[in-house]
Amino acid sequence: MNSKLCYLYFVLFLTLASCNQKEESATISKDNFTVTIEGVFGKNDKLQVFYLTKDSEWNDENSVVMPVYASSEMQKIEVALPEKVSPINIRVDVGENKFQSNITIKNISVLYKTKTIEGNNGNFTDYFYPNEFISWDPEYYGYKLNSIGNAYDPFFMGNDLLISKLEQINTPPKE
C-alpha cells in the first residue's frame, strides 16, 4: 500500500512538472505582436491588419488577413503578426464587403509579450483614426462604411500616439 502511494505521488509530481514546463515554454516562445479587434459585423467579411516596419511601405506582403463571419453578437478577433516583426505603425482594414454598411468597434488593442496598448471600451480612438470611408452614425451608434465614387477601402490608421507607444514597447528596458 505504501509503495502504491509513493508511485502515485511520483506520477502526480511528473505530470505537474511537465505541465508547468509546457506553460513556460509557450510564454517564452510567443515573440510576436497580436492585434485584437472586438466588434459586430453584420455580414461576412475580411479584416486585414497591415504593419509598417522601418524598412518597408504599406503593402499586402506586410499584412495578415482574417475572415470575419456575420453575427449580431460582439466578436473578438485576434490577429497575430509574424514572429520577429516590430511594427512602427499599424493599420486595420475593417472590410472588403461593399454590402457591409455598418459596424460596431469596441476595441482595437495591441499586445506584445506582457505589454498592452489598451483600446477597450472605445479607447482605441486615442490610437487610431478612421479614414474618409468611415463615418460615425449616431442613429446606429457605430460606424457607417461608405463608398466614395467607385472606391471602397475603410480602415483605421494608427496615429502619432500609437507610433510612440509602439516605439516604447519595442525598446528593450535599460539595465
N, C-alpha and C positions, 0 to 999 in steps of 0.2 A: 504494500500500500504506500509506503513511504517513497519507494523508488518511482512509482507511478506519479506521485505528486511532484517530485523533483523533475521528472521528464516533462510534465505538463507546464511547470513554471519555465523550464528551459525553452520549450517551443513557443510559449507566450512571449518570452523575452526576445527571441529571434524575430518573431513576427512584428513586434512593436519597433524593434531596432531597424528592420528593413523598411517599414512604412515611413519612419522618420527620415531615413536617408533618401527615399524617393522624393519626399516633400522638399527637402533642402536642395536636391539637385534640380528639381523643376524650377525652384525660385531663382537659383543661381543662373541657369541657362536662359532665362527669359530676358534677353538683352535687346528687346525691340519696343518701339513706341506703339501704343494702341490708341485709336481714336474711337470713343464711344458716342453714339448718336442715339438719342431716345426721341421717338416721335410717332405720330399717327399718319399713315399713308393709306389713303382710300383705294388706291389702285396698285396693281403690281408694277414695280419699277426697279431701277438700279441706283445705288449710291456709288459714287466714285470719289475716293479720297486721294487728292494729289498732295505730294510732298515736294518741297523745294529744298535742295541741298546747295552747299557753297559752289559747287562746280556744275550746276545743272540749270535748266529752264523748266517752266511748266510744260509737261508733255505726258502723253499716255504711258510712256515707259516708266515714269515716276508716279505711278498711281496704283491703287488697289480698288477693284470693282466688287461690290457685294449686291446680291439680289435682295429686293425688299418685296414681301408678299402683302397683298392688300389685307387690311384689318382696320376695324374701327377702334381697336384697343391700342394702347401705348406699347410700342416695340422697342427693345433695346438691341442695337446692332453694334457689335464690336468689330472694328476693322484693324487688324494687326499689320503694321508696316513691316517690310522685310528687315531681318536682323542686320545690325550694324549701320542702319540708316539713321543719321542725325539730322532731322529736318530743321531748317531755319524758318520755314513758314509752312502753313497747311491750308488747303482749300477743300471744301466739302461740296461736291456737286450733288444736289438733292433730287435729281431726277432727269430721266431721258424721255419719259412718257408724257407726250404733249396733252394727253387727256387727264393728267393729274392736275386738277385745278387748285386744290387747297391742301396744305399740310400743316400739321402742328409739330413744332420742335420744342421740346422741353429742355434738352441737354445736348451739348457738344463738349465733351471733356477729352483731355489728352493725358494719358498715363505713361510713365516711364519708370520702371522698377518700383520704387516706393514713393515716387513723386507724382503729384497730380495737378493739372491745371483744371480746376473745377468749374464747369459751366452749367451745373444743375439749376433747376428752377428759373430758367431764363437768363442766368448769369452769363451764358455763352455770348450774349450780345456785347459783353465787355471786351471779348477777344475776337469776335467775328462780325463782319458786316455783310448784309445782303447786297447782291448786285442789282442791276436795273430790271432783271426778270423776276424779282421777288418784291412783293409789297405787303404791308401789314393790312389785314382785312378785319376791321373791328366787329363786323357782323358775325363772321366765322370765329373770331378770336384766335386767329392763326395767320399763316402766310398764304397769300394768293400767288400762284405761279403764272406768269404772263408770257405770251409770245410777243415779240416786237418785230413787226413785218413778218418775214419767214423764219426769223431766228428764234431759238429756244435753248437757253443754257443757264438755268437757275443755279446759283451757287453762293455759298458763304465763304468769304475770303478772310484769312487771318489778318489782323491789324497790327499796328506797331507794338501794342501791349502784349499780344501773343508772341510776336517775334522776340521781345525782351524776355518773356517767361521761358520760351524755348531755349534761348541762349543761357539762361540761368540753370536750366535742367541739364543742358549739355556740358556745362563747365564742371569739371571734377572738383570736389571740395579741396580746399587748401589744407595742407597738413602742418 
